Amino acid sequence: MDEHKDFFDDYSFVKLDHANGSWNSFESDWRQQCDDLDEDFESYAGETFSVLNPLANNGNKLAGVFALVKNQKHLAVCQVNTTLLPKYDGPVMRVRFITMSPEYDLRDIPGHDYGEVLVSLLYQVVQLAYIDEILKSKHIKFHVRSPSDLSFFTAFSHGLKQEEVFHSVQMSGSWLYITRK
């Protein structure tokens, strides 16, 4: 178990916020990644940022934009919110708008590196659902972003079921549903 802890310790999951400068750090990093790849930032990420920017600035404690960070590189970003939904016996954490960094999106990244980022992102979300006093949730709905991610998480969910760590794990449509014990 300790080797897994060390693996995940390389990553942090940062709530992006204009007030504390974390949004600016994230945007600067992705602008630099685009520059390094000779990609126009506005053409590449303008639409994504137009959706995420207001979410990072709205002050809602039950929602936010989070970045997966390793070695000061923002590898992925997503929107997380916790809300009460019909048919659930408590708060539900929803993870949407998962977007990989320009480096992961525009370069040929080895599959195991891409998979590591996806697993790390999911791990950080589950940790958030367990330990964050405001966002804590028994139920997690994780929206996958592409057909290849769907295949990956479908296979991954079978492994999670085998571990019996969660009450239930299932894929339905483009959503990974996890219910904690």
C-alpha positions as CSV (number, residue, x, y, z in Angstrom):
1,M,0.0,0.0,0.0
2,D,2.9,2.4,0.7
3,E,4.1,2.2,-2.8
4,H,0.7,3.4,-4.1
5,K,0.7,6.2,-1.6
6,D,4.1,7.3,-2.9
7,F,2.8,7.2,-6.5
8,F,-0.1,9.4,-5.7
9,D,1.9,11.7,-3.5
10,D,3.6,13.0,-6.7
11,Y,0.3,14.7,-7.6
12,S,-1.8,17.4,-6.0
13,F,-5.4,18.4,-6.7
14,V,-5.6,22.2,-6.6
15,K,-8.9,24.1,-6.4
16,L,-8.3,27.0,-8.9
17,D,-9.3,30.4,-7.7
18,H,-8.7,33.9,-9.0
19,A,-8.3,35.3,-5.5
20,N,-5.3,33.2,-4.4
21,G,-3.6,33.3,-7.8
22,S,-3.9,29.6,-8.6
23,W,-6.1,30.3,-11.7
24,N,-3.4,32.7,-13.0
25,S,-0.7,30.0,-12.4
26,F,-2.8,27.4,-14.3
27,E,-3.5,29.8,-17.2
28,S,0.2,30.8,-17.5
29,D,1.2,27.1,-17.5
30,W,-1.2,26.2,-20.3
31,R,-0.3,29.3,-22.3
32,Q,3.4,28.2,-22.0
33,Q,2.5,24.7,-23.0
34,C,0.7,26.0,-26.1
35,D,3.7,28.3,-26.9
36,D,6.1,25.3,-26.6
37,L,3.9,23.4,-29.0
38,D,3.6,26.3,-31.5
39,E,-0.2,26.3,-30.8
40,D,-2.2,29.5,-30.5
41,F,-3.7,29.5,-27.0
42,E,-6.9,31.4,-27.8
43,S,-7.7,29.1,-30.7
44,Y,-6.8,26.0,-28.8
45,A,-8.2,26.7,-25.3
46,G,-10.4,29.8,-25.6
47,E,-13.7,28.0,-25.5
48,T,-12.6,25.8,-22.6
49,F,-11.4,28.8,-20.6
50,S,-14.6,30.7,-21.3
51,V,-16.5,27.9,-19.6
52,L,-14.1,27.2,-16.7
53,N,-13.1,30.8,-15.9
54,P,-16.5,31.9,-14.4
55,L,-16.7,28.6,-12.5
56,A,-13.3,29.3,-10.9
57,N,-14.5,32.8,-9.9
58,N,-18.0,32.2,-8.6
59,G,-17.3,31.7,-4.9
60,N,-19.6,28.7,-4.7
61,K,-18.2,26.4,-1.9
62,L,-20.0,23.4,-3.3
63,A,-18.4,23.7,-6.8
64,G,-15.1,24.6,-8.3
65,V,-12.5,24.0,-10.9
66,F,-9.7,21.7,-9.9
67,A,-6.4,21.0,-11.6
68,L,-4.2,17.9,-11.3
69,V,-0.7,19.1,-10.8
70,K,2.7,17.3,-10.9
71,N,6.0,19.0,-10.8
72,Q,4.3,22.4,-11.2
73,K,2.7,21.3,-14.4
74,H,-1.1,21.4,-14.7
75,L,-1.8,18.0,-16.4
76,A,-5.6,18.1,-16.4
77,V,-8.5,20.2,-15.2
78,C,-12.1,19.5,-14.3
79,Q,-15.2,20.9,-12.8
80,V,-16.3,19.4,-9.5
81,N,-19.6,20.1,-7.7
82,T,-21.5,18.5,-4.9
83,T,-25.3,18.6,-4.8
84,L,-28.4,16.7,-3.8
85,L,-30.0,14.7,-6.6
86,P,-33.2,12.7,-6.8
87,K,-32.8,9.0,-6.2
88,Y,-29.7,9.4,-4.0
89,D,-29.5,9.2,-0.2
90,G,-27.0,12.0,0.2
91,P,-24.8,14.5,-1.6
92,V,-23.5,13.5,-5.1
93,M,-20.1,14.7,-6.3
94,R,-20.2,15.2,-10.1
95,V,-17.0,15.6,-12.1
96,R,-17.4,17.1,-15.6
97,F,-15.5,19.1,-18.2
98,I,-12.4,16.9,-17.8
99,T,-9.7,18.5,-20.1
100,M,-6.2,17.3,-20.6
101,S,-3.4,19.8,-20.8
102,P,-2.0,20.9,-24.2
103,E,1.0,18.6,-23.7
104,Y,-1.2,15.6,-23.2
105,D,-3.8,16.6,-25.8
106,L,-1.4,17.6,-28.6
107,R,1.6,15.3,-28.1
108,D,2.0,11.6,-28.6
109,I,2.0,10.6,-25.0
110,P,2.6,6.9,-24.1
111,G,-0.6,5.2,-23.1
112,H,0.7,4.4,-19.6
113,D,1.5,8.1,-19.0
114,Y,-2.0,9.1,-20.1
115,G,-3.5,6.3,-18.0
116,E,-1.5,7.4,-15.0
117,V,-3.0,10.9,-15.3
118,L,-6.6,9.5,-15.6
119,V,-6.1,7.2,-12.6
120,S,-4.5,10.0,-10.6
121,L,-7.4,12.3,-11.4
122,L,-9.9,9.7,-10.3
123,Y,-7.9,9.0,-7.1
124,Q,-7.8,12.7,-6.2
125,V,-11.6,13.0,-6.8
126,V,-12.3,10.0,-4.6
127,Q,-10.0,11.5,-1.9
128,L,-11.9,14.8,-2.2
129,A,-15.2,12.9,-1.7
130,Y,-13.8,11.3,1.5
131,I,-11.9,14.1,3.2
132,D,-13.1,17.5,2.1
133,E,-15.6,18.8,4.7
134,I,-17.6,20.8,2.3
135,L,-17.5,18.6,-0.8
136,K,-17.7,15.2,1.0
137,S,-20.0,12.8,-0.8
138,K,-21.0,9.2,-0.6
139,H,-21.7,9.1,-4.3
140,I,-19.4,10.1,-7.2
141,K,-20.4,10.6,-10.8
142,F,-17.4,10.9,-13.0
143,H,-18.1,11.9,-16.6
144,V,-15.6,10.5,-19.1
145,R,-14.6,12.6,-22.1
146,S,-13.9,10.4,-25.0
147,P,-14.6,6.9,-26.4
148,S,-11.0,5.8,-25.4
149,D,-11.5,7.1,-21.9
150,L,-14.8,5.2,-21.8
151,S,-13.0,2.0,-22.7
152,F,-10.3,2.7,-20.1
153,F,-12.7,3.4,-17.3
154,T,-15.0,0.5,-18.2
155,A,-12.0,-1.8,-17.7
156,F,-10.8,0.1,-14.7
157,S,-14.3,-0.1,-13.1
158,H,-14.1,-3.9,-13.3
159,G,-10.9,-3.8,-11.3
160,L,-12.4,-1.5,-8.7
161,K,-15.3,-3.9,-8.3
162,Q,-12.9,-6.8,-7.7
163,E,-11.2,-4.8,-4.9
164,E,-14.5,-4.5,-2.9
165,V,-13.3,-1.1,-1.6
166,F,-16.6,0.6,-2.7
167,H,-20.2,-0.3,-2.2
168,S,-20.8,-0.2,-6.0
169,V,-18.9,0.8,-9.1
170,Q,-20.5,0.8,-12.6
171,M,-20.4,2.5,-15.9
172,S,-23.6,3.8,-17.5
173,G,-23.4,5.8,-20.7
174,S,-20.4,8.1,-20.4
175,W,-20.5,8.1,-16.6
176,L,-18.6,6.2,-14.0
177,Y,-20.7,5.8,-10.9
178,I,-19.0,5.1,-7.6
179,T,-20.8,4.7,-4.2
180,R,-18.6,4.6,-1.2
181,K,-19.1,2.1,1.6
